[in-house]
Amino acid sequence: METAVDVAATAVLGLGLLLATIGLYGLLRMPGVFAQLHAAGLVTGPAVLLVLLASVATGRAEILTSAALVFLFVLVTSPLSSHAIAQAELRRGREDPDAERD
Amino acid sequence: MPDLAVDIALGWATLLLVAGGVLLLRANDALHRILALDVLVAIVIALLTILSYQRDVSYYIDAALALALLSLTATLVAARHVTRGGPF
């Protein structure tokens, strides 16, 4: 039981970091804010959540409760900040038609 | 979790932080910079979490919670500032 949880947590931790790597690669490749936002959503959302999920294997109540708090908070705020950035880009594009659109 | 896995994860997250720094330096206007900072904060949250797994203490995650709170406010206000010229 103990080893199964360890293996699962290690896999989840590795998967989270892999998602963050893929997201950062996308961020460095994509040109416009909208395209970059697509990749950024992977880093700010699932990647962080998976890393936090690995806290189950530590077996310590303090770490687990703090991680659960951060988990819930990130779950709520990551879409909020993405939406704010997308809306800002949309507004900026509307107000200034000569601005670079990609 | 095995110590080796946590150590590797810590090194990996540090490399991601460097990539995030490159992203921030390559940003050429305010919104790109806001986006890069948002991503950097996400990486720092992951880094602090892994650090707390490594040292087996909980207060690094509390720091991550405070950082996530500040990051939300900063992103919302800065994104608003770009389009309306003020926070409100």
N, CA and C atoms of all chains as a GROMACS GRO file, in nm:
protein
  570
    1MET      N    1   0.084  -0.121   0.000
    1MET     CA    2   0.000   0.000   0.000
    1MET      C    3   0.088   0.125   0.000
    2GLU      N    4   0.184   0.123   0.090
    2GLU     CA    5   0.274   0.239   0.100
    2GLU      C    6   0.350   0.264  -0.031
    3THR      N    7   0.402   0.154  -0.088
    3THR     CA    8   0.480   0.171  -0.212
    3THR      C    9   0.389   0.211  -0.328
    4ALA      N   10   0.266   0.160  -0.330
    4ALA     CA   11   0.174   0.195  -0.439
    4ALA      C   12   0.148   0.345  -0.439
    5VAL      N   13   0.125   0.401  -0.319
    5VAL     CA   14   0.101   0.546  -0.309
    5VAL      C   15   0.225   0.623  -0.352
    6ASP      N   16   0.343   0.571  -0.311
    6ASP     CA   17   0.469   0.636  -0.350
    6ASP      C   18   0.485   0.642  -0.500
    7VAL      N   19   0.460   0.527  -0.565
    7VAL     CA   20   0.475   0.520  -0.712
    7VAL      C   21   0.376   0.615  -0.779
    8ALA      N   22   0.251   0.613  -0.731
    8ALA     CA   23   0.149   0.700  -0.790
    8ALA      C   24   0.186   0.847  -0.774
    9ALA      N   25   0.235   0.884  -0.654
    9ALA     CA   26   0.270   1.024  -0.630
    9ALA      C   27   0.388   1.066  -0.716
   10THR      N   28   0.488   0.977  -0.730
   10THR     CA   29   0.601   1.010  -0.815
   10THR      C   30   0.557   1.029  -0.960
   11ALA      N   31   0.466   0.941  -1.006
   11ALA     CA   32   0.416   0.952  -1.144
   11ALA      C   33   0.342   1.084  -1.163
   12VAL      N   34   0.258   1.119  -1.064
   12VAL     CA   35   0.181   1.243  -1.074
   12VAL      C   36   0.272   1.365  -1.074
   13LEU      N   37   0.376   1.360  -0.988
   13LEU     CA   38   0.474   1.470  -0.981
   13LEU      C   39   0.546   1.485  -1.115
   14GLY      N   40   0.589   1.371  -1.173
   14GLY     CA   41   0.658   1.375  -1.302
   14GLY      C   42   0.567   1.425  -1.413
   15LEU      N   43   0.441   1.381  -1.410
   15LEU     CA   44   0.346   1.424  -1.512
   15LEU      C   45   0.321   1.575  -1.504
   16GLY      N   46   0.310   1.625  -1.381
   16GLY     CA   47   0.290   1.769  -1.362
   16GLY      C   48   0.405   1.849  -1.419
   17LEU      N   49   0.528   1.804  -1.390
   17LEU     CA   50   0.645   1.877  -1.441
   17LEU      C   51   0.656   1.865  -1.592
   18LEU      N   52   0.614   1.749  -1.647
   18LEU     CA   53   0.615   1.730  -1.792
   18LEU      C   54   0.517   1.828  -1.858
   19LEU      N   55   0.398   1.840  -1.799
   19LEU     CA   56   0.299   1.934  -1.853
   19LEU      C   57   0.353   2.077  -1.848
   20ALA      N   58   0.421   2.112  -1.738
   20ALA     CA   59   0.478   2.247  -1.727
   20ALA      C   60   0.583   2.269  -1.835
   21THR      N   61   0.663   2.165  -1.863
   21THR     CA   62   0.766   2.177  -1.966
   21THR      C   63   0.703   2.198  -2.103
   22ILE      N   64   0.598   2.118  -2.133
   22ILE     CA   65   0.529   2.131  -2.262
   22ILE      C   66   0.468   2.271  -2.275
   23GLY      N   67   0.405   2.318  -2.166
   23GLY     CA   68   0.344   2.450  -2.167
   23GLY      C   69   0.445   2.560  -2.191
   24LEU      N   70   0.563   2.548  -2.125
   24LEU     CA   71   0.666   2.652  -2.142
   24LEU      C   72   0.722   2.649  -2.284
   25TYR      N   73   0.736   2.529  -2.340
   25TYR     CA   74   0.784   2.519  -2.479
   25TYR      C   75   0.685   2.590  -2.571
   26GLY      N   76   0.554   2.565  -2.548
   26GLY     CA   77   0.452   2.632  -2.628
   26GLY      C   78   0.458   2.782  -2.611
   27LEU      N   79   0.479   2.828  -2.488
   27LEU     CA   80   0.486   2.972  -2.461
   27LEU      C   81   0.602   3.036  -2.536
   28LEU      N   82   0.714   2.963  -2.542
   28LEU     CA   83   0.831   3.020  -2.610
   28LEU      C   84   0.816   3.017  -2.761
   29ARG      N   85   0.731   2.927  -2.814
   29ARG     CA   86   0.714   2.915  -2.959
   29ARG      C   87   0.603   3.004  -3.014
   30MET      N   88   0.492   3.019  -2.939
   30MET     CA   89   0.375   3.088  -2.992
   30MET      C   90   0.397   3.239  -2.998
   31PRO      N   91   0.341   3.304  -3.101
   31PRO     CA   92   0.365   3.448  -3.117
   31PRO      C   93   0.269   3.538  -3.038
   32GLY      N   94   0.136   3.522  -3.055
   32GLY     CA   95   0.042   3.619  -2.999
   32GLY      C   96  -0.002   3.586  -2.858
   33VAL      N   97  -0.067   3.684  -2.794
   33VAL     CA   98  -0.112   3.663  -2.656
   33VAL      C   99  -0.215   3.550  -2.648
   34PHE      N  100  -0.310   3.545  -2.744
   34PHE     CA  101  -0.414   3.441  -2.739
   34PHE      C  102  -0.355   3.302  -2.750
   35ALA      N  103  -0.259   3.285  -2.845
   35ALA     CA  104  -0.196   3.154  -2.863
   35ALA      C  105  -0.113   3.119  -2.740
   36GLN      N  106  -0.045   3.219  -2.684
   36GLN     CA  107   0.037   3.195  -2.565
   36GLN      C  108  -0.049   3.158  -2.446
   37LEU      N  109  -0.167   3.220  -2.438
   37LEU     CA  110  -0.259   3.194  -2.327
   37LEU      C  111  -0.299   3.047  -2.324
   38HIS      N  112  -0.313   2.990  -2.444
   38HIS     CA  113  -0.350   2.850  -2.456
   38HIS      C  114  -0.245   2.760  -2.388
   39ALA      N  115  -0.118   2.793  -2.413
   39ALA     CA  116  -0.011   2.715  -2.351
   39ALA      C  117   0.004   2.748  -2.202
   40ALA      N  118  -0.019   2.875  -2.168
   40ALA     CA  119  -0.003   2.918  -2.029
   40ALA      C  120  -0.105   2.850  -1.937
   41GLY      N  121  -0.223   2.823  -1.993
   41GLY     CA  122  -0.326   2.756  -1.915
   41GLY      C  123  -0.282   2.620  -1.865
   42LEU      N  124  -0.194   2.556  -1.944
   42LEU     CA  125  -0.143   2.425  -1.905
   42LEU      C  126  -0.050   2.436  -1.783
   43VAL      N  127   0.032   2.543  -1.781
   43VAL     CA  128   0.127   2.559  -1.670
   43VAL      C  129   0.057   2.606  -1.543
   44THR      N  130  -0.030   2.709  -1.557
   44THR     CA  131  -0.091   2.765  -1.436
   44THR      C  132  -0.199   2.674  -1.378
   45GLY      N  133  -0.260   2.590  -1.462
   45GLY     CA  134  -0.366   2.502  -1.412
   45GLY      C  135  -0.318   2.361  -1.379
   46PRO      N  136  -0.332   2.266  -1.473
   46PRO     CA  137  -0.306   2.125  -1.448
   46PRO      C  138  -0.167   2.095  -1.392
   47ALA      N  139  -0.062   2.163  -1.440
   47ALA     CA  140   0.073   2.132  -1.394
   47ALA      C  141   0.086   2.154  -1.244
   48VAL      N  142   0.042   2.272  -1.198
   48VAL     CA  143   0.052   2.304  -1.054
   48VAL      C  144  -0.037   2.211  -0.973
   49LEU      N  145  -0.157   2.183  -1.025
   49LEU     CA  146  -0.250   2.097  -0.952
   49LEU      C  147  -0.193   1.956  -0.934
   50LEU      N  148  -0.128   1.904  -1.039
   50LEU     CA  149  -0.072   1.769  -1.028
   50LEU      C  150   0.043   1.765  -0.929
   51VAL      N  151   0.128   1.871  -0.931
   51VAL     CA  152   0.238   1.876  -0.834
   51VAL      C  153   0.182   1.880  -0.691
   52LEU      N  154   0.073   1.956  -0.672
   52LEU     CA  155   0.012   1.964  -0.538
   52LEU      C  156  -0.052   1.832  -0.497
   53LEU      N  157  -0.102   1.759  -0.598
   53LEU     CA  158  -0.168   1.631  -0.571
   53LEU      C  159  -0.071   1.528  -0.513
   54ALA      N  160   0.057   1.542  -0.547
   54ALA     CA  161   0.158   1.447  -0.499
   54ALA      C  162   0.177   1.456  -0.348
   55SER      N  163   0.119   1.558  -0.283
   55SER     CA  164   0.135   1.576  -0.138
   55SER      C  165   0.074   1.460  -0.060
   56VAL      N  166  -0.015   1.384  -0.123
   56VAL     CA  167  -0.079   1.270  -0.055
   56VAL      C  168   0.026   1.171  -0.004
   57ALA      N  169   0.136   1.157  -0.079
   57ALA     CA  170   0.236   1.057  -0.044
   57ALA      C  171   0.321   1.098   0.075
   58THR      N  172   0.323   1.229   0.112
   58THR     CA  173   0.408   1.269   0.225
   58THR      C  174   0.351   1.216   0.356
   59GLY      N  175   0.217   1.200   0.361
   59GLY     CA  176   0.156   1.143   0.479
   59GLY      C  177   0.159   1.233   0.601
   60ARG      N  178   0.184   1.361   0.582
   60ARG     CA  179   0.184   1.455   0.695
   60ARG      C  180   0.062   1.545   0.686
   61ALA      N  181  -0.008   1.558   0.798
   61ALA     CA  182  -0.135   1.630   0.797
   61ALA      C  183  -0.117   1.777   0.761
   62GLU      N  184  -0.008   1.842   0.812
   62GLU     CA  185   0.011   1.986   0.785
   62GLU      C  186   0.030   2.010   0.637
   63ILE      N  187   0.119   1.929   0.576
   63ILE     CA  188   0.146   1.946   0.433
   63ILE      C  189   0.019   1.921   0.353
   64LEU      N  190  -0.055   1.818   0.393
   64LEU     CA  191  -0.176   1.780   0.319
   64LEU      C  192  -0.281   1.890   0.323
   65THR      N  193  -0.303   1.949   0.442
   65THR     CA  194  -0.406   2.054   0.451
   65THR      C  195  -0.365   2.179   0.375
   66SER      N  196  -0.237   2.219   0.391
   66SER     CA  197  -0.191   2.338   0.317
   66SER      C  198  -0.201   2.315   0.168
   67ALA      N  199  -0.161   2.195   0.123
   67ALA     CA  200  -0.165   2.165  -0.020
   67ALA      C  201  -0.310   2.164  -0.070
   68ALA      N  202  -0.403   2.115   0.013
   68ALA     CA  203  -0.543   2.114  -0.028
   68ALA      C  204  -0.595   2.256  -0.044
   69LEU      N  205  -0.553   2.346   0.048
   69LEU     CA  206  -0.593   2.487   0.037
   69LEU      C  207  -0.543   2.549  -0.092
   70VAL      N  208  -0.411   2.531  -0.120
   70VAL     CA  209  -0.354   2.587  -0.242
   70VAL      C  210  -0.421   2.527  -0.364
   71PHE      N  211  -0.450   2.396  -0.358
   71PHE     CA  212  -0.516   2.326  -0.469
   71PHE      C  213  -0.649   2.394  -0.503
   72LEU      N  214  -0.733   2.414  -0.400
   72LEU     CA  215  -0.863   2.477  -0.423
   72LEU      C  216  -0.846   2.619  -0.476
   73PHE      N  217  -0.750   2.691  -0.418
   73PHE     CA  218  -0.730   2.829  -0.458
   73PHE      C  219  -0.685   2.839  -0.604
   74VAL      N  220  -0.589   2.755  -0.642
   74VAL     CA  221  -0.541   2.756  -0.782
   74VAL      C  222  -0.652   2.714  -0.877
   75LEU      N  223  -0.732   2.616  -0.834
   75LEU     CA  224  -0.843   2.568  -0.916
   75LEU      C  225  -0.939   2.682  -0.949
   76VAL      N  226  -0.960   2.774  -0.854
   76VAL     CA  227  -1.052   2.884  -0.877
   76VAL      C  228  -0.985   2.999  -0.951
   77THR      N  229  -0.860   3.033  -0.914
   77THR     CA  230  -0.801   3.157  -0.964
   77THR      C  231  -0.732   3.145  -1.098
   78SER      N  232  -0.687   3.025  -1.136
   78SER     CA  233  -0.614   3.014  -1.262
   78SER      C  234  -0.701   3.052  -1.383
   79PRO      N  235  -0.827   3.004  -1.391
   79PRO     CA  236  -0.912   3.051  -1.502
   79PRO      C  237  -0.944   3.199  -1.494
   80LEU      N  238  -0.954   3.252  -1.370
   80LEU     CA  239  -0.986   3.394  -1.354
   80LEU      C  240  -0.878   3.481  -1.415
   81SER      N  241  -0.750   3.451  -1.384
   81SER     CA  242  -0.644   3.538  -1.435
   81SER      C  243  -0.628   3.520  -1.586
   82SER      N  244  -0.646   3.396  -1.635
   82SER     CA  245  -0.640   3.373  -1.780
   82SER      C  246  -0.747   3.456  -1.851
   83HIS      N  247  -0.867   3.455  -1.793
   83HIS     CA  248  -0.978   3.529  -1.852
   83HIS      C  249  -0.950   3.678  -1.853
   84ALA      N  250  -0.892   3.729  -1.743
   84ALA     CA  251  -0.862   3.872  -1.736
   84ALA      C  252  -0.762   3.912  -1.845
   85ILE      N  253  -0.660   3.828  -1.866
   85ILE     CA  254  -0.559   3.859  -1.968
   85ILE      C  255  -0.622   3.854  -2.108
   86ALA      N  256  -0.705   3.751  -2.132
   86ALA     CA  257  -0.769   3.738  -2.263
   86ALA      C  258  -0.859   3.857  -2.292
   87GLN      N  259  -0.935   3.899  -2.190
   87GLN     CA  260  -1.024   4.013  -2.209
   87GLN      C  261  -0.946   4.142  -2.235
   88ALA      N  262  -0.834   4.158  -2.166
   88ALA     CA  263  -0.750   4.277  -2.188
   88ALA      C  264  -0.698   4.278  -2.331
   89GLU      N  265  -0.654   4.163  -2.381
   89GLU     CA  266  -0.603   4.156  -2.519
   89GLU      C  267  -0.714   4.186  -2.619
   90LEU      N  268  -0.834   4.134  -2.592
   90LEU     CA  269  -0.947   4.157  -2.682
   90LEU      C  270  -0.982   4.305  -2.687
   91ARG      N  271  -0.991   4.368  -2.571
   91ARG     CA  272  -1.023   4.510  -2.564
   91ARG      C  273  -0.920   4.595  -2.636
   92ARG      N  274  -0.793   4.559  -2.613
   92ARG     CA  275  -0.684   4.635  -2.672
   92ARG      C  276  -0.693   4.627  -2.824
   93GLY      N  277  -0.728   4.505  -2.874
   93GLY     CA  278  -0.739   4.487  -3.018
   93GLY      C  279  -0.852   4.570  -3.077
   94ARG      N  280  -0.964   4.582  -3.002
   94ARG     CA  281  -1.080   4.657  -3.050
   94ARG      C  282  -1.052   4.806  -3.057
   95GLU      N  283  -0.984   4.855  -2.951
   95GLU     CA  284  -0.966   5.000  -2.943
   95GLU      C  285  -0.863   5.051  -3.042
   96ASP      N  286  -0.765   4.967  -3.075
   96ASP     CA  287  -0.659   5.012  -3.163
   96ASP      C  288  -0.648   4.916  -3.282
   97PRO      N  289  -0.722   4.944  -3.393
   97PRO     CA  290  -0.725   4.850  -3.505
   97PRO      C  291  -0.591   4.836  -3.575
   98ASP      N  292  -0.500   4.937  -3.560
   98ASP     CA  293  -0.370   4.927  -3.626
   98ASP      C  294  -0.272   4.840  -3.548
   99ALA      N  295  -0.312   4.805  -3.426
   99ALA     CA  296  -0.221   4.725  -3.344
   99ALA      C  297  -0.201   4.587  -3.408
  100GLU      N  298  -0.088   4.529  -3.379
  100GLU     CA  299  -0.053   4.398  -3.436
  100GLU      C  300  -0.150   4.292  -3.385
  101ARG      N  301  -0.219   4.224  -3.476
  101ARG     CA  302  -0.308   4.114  -3.437
  101ARG      C  303  -0.248   3.984  -3.485
  102ASP      N  304  -0.240   3.887  -3.397
  102ASP     CA  305  -0.187   3.759  -3.447
  102ASP      C  306  -0.271   3.642  -3.402
  103MET      N  307   0.746   0.932  -0.077
  103MET     CA  308   0.812   0.939  -0.208
  103MET      C  309   0.962   0.919  -0.193
  104PRO      N  310   1.024   0.855  -0.291
  104PRO     CA  311   1.170   0.839  -0.282
  104PRO      C  312   1.242   0.974  -0.290
  105ASP      N  313   1.350   0.986  -0.210
  105ASP     CA  314   1.422   1.113  -0.204
  105ASP      C  315   1.475   1.154  -0.341
  106LEU      N  316   1.523   1.054  -0.416
  106LEU     CA  317   1.583   1.083  -0.546
  106LEU      C  318   1.482   1.150  -0.639
  107ALA      N  319   1.357   1.098  -0.639
  107ALA     CA  320   1.254   1.154  -0.727
  107ALA      C  321   1.228   1.300  -0.691
  108VAL      N  322   1.222   1.329  -0.559
  108VAL     CA  323   1.195   1.466  -0.517
  108VAL      C  324   1.311   1.558  -0.555
  109ASP      N  325   1.436   1.507  -0.541
  109ASP     CA  326   1.552   1.588  -0.578
  109ASP      C  327   1.550   1.620  -0.727
  110ILE      N  328   1.521   1.517  -0.809
  110ILE     CA  329   1.516   1.539  -0.954
  110ILE      C  330   1.407   1.639  -0.988
  111ALA      N  331   1.290   1.624  -0.922
  111ALA     CA  332   1.178   1.716  -0.948
  111ALA      C  333   1.218   1.859  -0.913
  112LEU      N  334   1.294   1.876  -0.804
  112LEU     CA  335   1.337   2.010  -0.764
  112LEU      C  336   1.429   2.071  -0.868
  113GLY      N  337   1.524   1.990  -0.920
  113GLY     CA  338   1.613   2.039  -1.024
  113GLY      C  339   1.537   2.075  -1.151
  114TRP      N  340   1.442   1.989  -1.186
  114TRP     CA  341   1.361   2.011  -1.307
  114TRP      C  342   1.283   2.142  -1.295
  115ALA      N  343   1.219   2.162  -1.178
  115ALA     CA  344   1.140   2.283  -1.159
  115ALA      C  345   1.230   2.407  -1.165
  116THR      N  346   1.355   2.394  -1.116
  116THR     CA  347   1.448   2.508  -1.124
  116THR      C  348   1.480   2.541  -1.270
  117LEU      N  349   1.498   2.437  -1.353
  117LEU     CA  350   1.521   2.460  -1.496
  117LEU      C  351   1.401   2.529  -1.561
  118LEU      N  352   1.280   2.487  -1.519
  118LEU     CA  353   1.158   2.551  -1.571
  118LEU      C  354   1.155   2.699  -1.534
  119LEU      N  355   1.206   2.729  -1.413
  119LEU     CA  356   1.210   2.868  -1.367
  119LEU      C  357   1.301   2.950  -1.459
  120VAL      N  358   1.413   2.890  -1.500
  120VAL     CA  359   1.505   2.958  -1.593
  120VAL      C  360   1.434   2.984  -1.726
  121ALA      N  361   1.359   2.882  -1.775
  121ALA     CA  362   1.284   2.899  -1.900
  121ALA      C  363   1.181   3.010  -1.887
  122GLY      N  364   1.117   3.018  -1.769
  122GLY     CA  365   1.021   3.126  -1.745
  122GLY      C  366   1.090   3.262  -1.746
  123GLY      N  367   1.213   3.268  -1.694
  123GLY     CA  368   1.289   3.393  -1.697
  123GLY      C  369   1.319   3.435  -1.840
  124VAL      N  370   1.356   3.338  -1.925
  124VAL     CA  371   1.380   3.366  -2.067
  124VAL      C  372   1.254   3.422  -2.132
  125LEU      N  373   1.139   3.360  -2.098
  125LEU     CA  374   1.010   3.405  -2.151
  125LEU      C  375   0.982   3.550  -2.112
  126LEU      N  376   1.012   3.583  -1.986
  126LEU     CA  377   0.989   3.719  -1.937
  126LEU      C  378   1.080   3.818  -2.010
  127LEU      N  379   1.206   3.777  -2.036
  127LEU     CA  380   1.300   3.867  -2.102
  127LEU      C  381   1.263   3.887  -2.250
  128ARG      N  382   1.198   3.784  -2.310
  128ARG     CA  383   1.163   3.794  -2.451
  128ARG      C  384   1.033   3.870  -2.474
  129ALA      N  385   0.955   3.893  -2.367
  129ALA     CA  386   0.828   3.962  -2.381
  129ALA      C  387   0.852   4.105  -2.429
  130ASN      N  388   0.770   4.150  -2.530
  130ASN     CA  389   0.797   4.284  -2.583
  130ASN      C  390   0.686   4.385  -2.555
  131ASP      N  391   0.580   4.346  -2.487
  131ASP     CA  392   0.486   4.449  -2.441
  131ASP      C  393   0.423   4.407  -2.308
  132ALA      N  394   0.341   4.497  -2.254
  132ALA     CA  395   0.293   4.480  -2.116
  132ALA      C  396   0.215   4.349  -2.097
  133LEU      N  397   0.126   4.316  -2.190
  133LEU     CA  398   0.043   4.196  -2.170
  133LEU      C  399   0.125   4.068  -2.174
  134HIS      N  400   0.224   4.064  -2.265
  134HIS     CA  401   0.312   3.948  -2.269
  134HIS      C  402   0.386   3.933  -2.136
  135ARG      N  403   0.424   4.049  -2.080
  135ARG     CA  404   0.497   4.047  -1.953
  135ARG      C  405   0.408   3.999  -1.839
  136ILE      N  406   0.282   4.045  -1.839
  136ILE     CA  407   0.187   4.000  -1.736
  136ILE      C  408   0.169   3.849  -1.743
  137LEU      N  409   0.155   3.800  -1.867
  137LEU     CA  410   0.136   3.656  -1.888
  137LEU      C  411   0.258   3.578  -1.840
  138ALA      N  412   0.378   3.630  -1.873
  138ALA     CA  413   0.502   3.562  -1.833
  138ALA      C  414   0.513   3.559  -1.681
  139LEU      N  415   0.475   3.670  -1.614
  139LEU     CA  416   0.483   3.674  -1.468
  139LEU      C  417   0.384   3.577  -1.405
  140ASP      N  418   0.265   3.565  -1.467
  140ASP     CA  419   0.164   3.470  -1.418
  140ASP      C  420   0.219   3.327  -1.422
  141VAL      N  421   0.283   3.295  -1.535
  141VAL     CA  422   0.342   3.161  -1.550
  141VAL      C  423   0.456   3.141  -1.452
  142LEU      N  424   0.540   3.247  -1.434
  142LEU     CA  425   0.651   3.237  -1.339
  142LEU      C  426   0.600   3.209  -1.198
  143VAL      N  427   0.493   3.276  -1.158
  143VAL     CA  428   0.437   3.251  -1.024
  143VAL      C  429   0.390   3.107  -1.010
  144ALA      N  430   0.327   3.055  -1.119
  144ALA     CA  431   0.282   2.915  -1.115
  144ALA      C  432   0.401   2.822  -1.094
  145ILE      N  433   0.513   2.851  -1.162
  145ILE     CA  434   0.631   2.766  -1.146
  145ILE      C  435   0.688   2.777  -1.004
  146VAL      N  436   0.688   2.899  -0.950
  146VAL     CA  437   0.740   2.917  -0.815
  146VAL      C  438   0.652   2.843  -0.713
  147ILE      N  439   0.519   2.842  -0.736
  147ILE     CA  440   0.430   2.767  -0.648
  147ILE      C  441   0.467   2.618  -0.651
  148ALA      N  442   0.488   2.565  -0.772
  148ALA     CA  443   0.528   2.424  -0.784
  148ALA      C  444   0.661   2.399  -0.715
  149LEU      N  445   0.755   2.494  -0.734
  149LEU     CA  446   0.888   2.481  -0.674
  149LEU      C  447   0.880   2.479  -0.521
  150LEU      N  448   0.801   2.571  -0.464
  150LEU     CA  449   0.787   2.576  -0.317
  150LEU      C  450   0.722   2.448  -0.264
  151THR      N  451   0.625   2.396  -0.341
  151THR     CA  452   0.559   2.272  -0.299
  151THR      C  453   0.658   2.156  -0.295
  152ILE      N  454   0.739   2.145  -0.401
  152ILE     CA  455   0.839   2.037  -0.406
  152ILE      C  456   0.942   2.055  -0.294
  153LEU      N  457   0.979   2.183  -0.268
  153LEU     CA  458   1.074   2.211  -0.159
  153LEU      C  459   1.018   2.164  -0.026
  154SER      N  460   0.886   2.183  -0.007
  154SER     CA  461   0.826   2.140   0.119
  154SER      C  462   0.820   1.987   0.128
  155TYR      N  463   0.806   1.917   0.012
  155TYR     CA  464   0.814   1.771   0.014
  155TYR      C  465   0.955   1.727   0.053
  156GLN      N  466   1.054   1.798  -0.001
  156GLN     CA  467   1.193   1.759   0.022
  156GLN      C  468   1.233   1.776   0.168
  157ARG      N  469   1.195   1.893   0.227
  157ARG     CA  470   1.236   1.922   0.365
  157ARG      C  471   1.138   1.865   0.466
  158ASP      N  472   1.021   1.817   0.418
  158ASP     CA  473   0.920   1.759   0.504
  158ASP      C  474   0.864   1.858   0.606
  159VAL      N  475   0.850   1.984   0.563
  159VAL     CA  476   0.786   2.085   0.647
  159VAL      C  477   0.675   2.150   0.566
  160SER      N  478   0.576   2.212   0.635
  160SER     CA  479   0.459   2.259   0.562
  160SER      C  480   0.463   2.407   0.528
  161TYR      N  481   0.553   2.486   0.593
  161TYR     CA  482   0.536   2.631   0.576
  161TYR      C  483   0.575   2.684   0.440
  162TYR      N  484   0.648   2.606   0.360
  162TYR     CA  485   0.676   2.652   0.224
  162TYR      C  486   0.548   2.659   0.142
  163ILE      N  487   0.455   2.565   0.167
  163ILE     CA  488   0.329   2.568   0.092
  163ILE      C  489   0.243   2.687   0.135
  164ASP      N  490   0.255   2.726   0.263
  164ASP     CA  491   0.183   2.845   0.309
  164ASP      C  492   0.233   2.968   0.234
  165ALA      N  493   0.366   2.974   0.215
  165ALA     CA  494   0.423   3.084   0.136
  165ALA      C  495   0.368   3.080  -0.006
  166ALA      N  496   0.354   2.959  -0.061
  166ALA     CA  497   0.299   2.944  -0.196
  166ALA      C  498   0.155   2.995  -0.202
  167LEU      N  499   0.078   2.971  -0.096
  167LEU     CA  500  -0.061   3.018  -0.090
  167LEU      C  501  -0.066   3.170  -0.093
  168ALA      N  502   0.022   3.235  -0.011
  168ALA     CA  503   0.027   3.381  -0.009
  168ALA      C  504   0.065   3.434  -0.147
  169LEU      N  505   0.162   3.368  -0.211
  169LEU     CA  506   0.207   3.410  -0.343
  169LEU      C  507   0.094   3.399  -0.446
  170ALA      N  508   0.016   3.289  -0.438
  170ALA     CA  509  -0.094   3.270  -0.532
  170ALA      C  510  -0.199   3.380  -0.514
  171LEU      N  511  -0.224   3.417  -0.388
  171LEU     CA  512  -0.320   3.524  -0.359
  171LEU      C  513  -0.274   3.656  -0.419
  172LEU      N  514  -0.145   3.690  -0.396
  172LEU     CA  515  -0.092   3.816  -0.449
  172LEU      C  516  -0.093   3.814  -0.600
  173SER      N  517  -0.061   3.699  -0.659
  173SER     CA  518  -0.052   3.689  -0.804
  173SER      C  519  -0.187   3.714  -0.870
  174LEU      N  520  -0.295   3.661  -0.809
  174LEU     CA  521  -0.429   3.683  -0.865
  174LEU      C  522  -0.461   3.831  -0.871
  175THR      N  523  -0.443   3.901  -0.757
  175THR     CA  524  -0.472   4.044  -0.752
  175THR      C  525  -0.386   4.119  -0.853
  176ALA      N  526  -0.257   4.088  -0.855
  176ALA     CA  527  -0.165   4.159  -0.943
  176ALA      C  528  -0.204   4.141  -1.089
  177THR      N  529  -0.239   4.017  -1.128
  177THR     CA  530  -0.273   3.992  -1.267
  177THR      C  531  -0.402   4.064  -1.306
  178LEU      N  532  -0.504   4.053  -1.219
  178LEU     CA  533  -0.632   4.118  -1.250
  178LEU      C  534  -0.614   4.268  -1.266
  179VAL      N  535  -0.543   4.330  -1.171
  179VAL     CA  536  -0.528   4.475  -1.172
  179VAL      C  537  -0.440   4.520  -1.289
  180ALA      N  538  -0.331   4.446  -1.314
  180ALA     CA  539  -0.241   4.486  -1.423
  180ALA      C  540  -0.309   4.471  -1.559
  181ALA      N  541  -0.388   4.363  -1.577
  181ALA     CA  542  -0.458   4.343  -1.704
  181ALA      C  543  -0.560   4.454  -1.726
  182ARG      N  544  -0.624   4.497  -1.618
  182ARG     CA  545  -0.720   4.606  -1.628
  182ARG      C  546  -0.649   4.737  -1.660
  183HIS      N  547  -0.531   4.753  -1.599
  183HIS     CA  548  -0.452   4.874  -1.619
  183HIS      C  549  -0.413   4.891  -1.765
  184VAL      N  550  -0.383   4.779  -1.833
  184VAL     CA  551  -0.340   4.786  -1.973
  184VAL      C  552  -0.450   4.845  -2.061
  185THR      N  553  -0.578   4.804  -2.035
  185THR     CA  554  -0.683   4.848  -2.125
  185THR      C  555  -0.747   4.979  -2.082
  186ARG      N  556  -0.760   5.004  -1.952
  186ARG     CA  557  -0.836   5.120  -1.910
  186ARG      C  558  -0.749   5.232  -1.854
  187GLY      N  559  -0.620   5.211  -1.845
  187GLY     CA  560  -0.532   5.314  -1.796
  187GLY      C  561  -0.540   5.334  -1.646
  188GLY      N  562  -0.612   5.248  -1.575
  188GLY     CA  563  -0.620   5.258  -1.430
  188GLY      C  564  -0.676   5.130  -1.376
  189PRO      N  565  -0.661   5.106  -1.247
  189PRO     CA  566  -0.707   4.979  -1.193
  189PRO      C  567  -0.858   4.965  -1.186
  190PHE      N  568  -0.935   5.075  -1.195
  190PHE     CA  569  -1.081   5.062  -1.178
  190PHE      C  570  -1.158   5.105  -1.303
   0.00000   0.00000   0.00000
